[in-house]
Amino acid sequence: GAVVSQHPSWVICKSGTSVKIECRSLDFQATTMFWYRQFPKQSLMLMATSNEGSKATYEQGVEKDKFLINHASLTLSTLTVTSAHPEDSSFYICSASVQGHRGTEAFFGQGTRLTVV
Amino acid sequence: AQSVTQLDSHVSVSEGTPVLLRCNYSSSYSPSLFWYVQHPNKGLQLLLKYTSAATLVKGINGFEAEFKKSETSFHLTKPSAHMSDAAEYFCVVSTGGYNKLIFGAGTRLAVHP
């Protein structure tokens, strides 16, 4: 199947700094990517839909100025957590959809564990 | 509104015995339902999906799930557990393809020798 690579897999940063997470589709082009957040022992929650060449669509309650999403190419979307605070510590996962012979399927990155100290 | 409830946060079975991971959903529309598996430090992998075709869906690695509209359930089963099945499993519902995936809280499956 298609491969989505997410980097870094884990990061520790100080409060007030910004962190960038990359999501790459390695062997296919993704016009749309999705960013999820997962708190410990909770569900994955969709944060935003990243659209190549246009602004991201954010879910209700997600601060677009805090979670900056850029989808500058068909293989790369980035999520930047700006002015990070301890409450931003979480597991972030991206996914991309691809149309295949079995229909549309979503492929997920391995996730990024962010810890803000 | 859509929602999905995974009834067990942890399931423990012995190798070679059947696996049952329970999932109930709520949806105002005809849903698409998925089961994903997540191994430690790896991304989510699709096990199987239901999209209004056959109610009994067969997936990879011997897993299957049955869509029961009357019970609003989509339980995941496997006849015989293998050690490599130990992982986190997510039940997911969507009414808009892959644009709006609603995840369950997950069930951690442990397999003992």
Interface residues (C-beta under 8 A of the other chain):
Chain A: V4 Q6 S9 T32 F34 Y36 K41 Q42 S43 L44 M45 L46 T49 I93 S95 S97 G103 T104 E105 A106 F107 F108 G109 Q110 G111
Chain B: S9 Y36 N41 K42 G43 L44 Q45 L46 T51 F90 G97 Y98 N99 K100 L101 I102 F103 G104 A105 G106
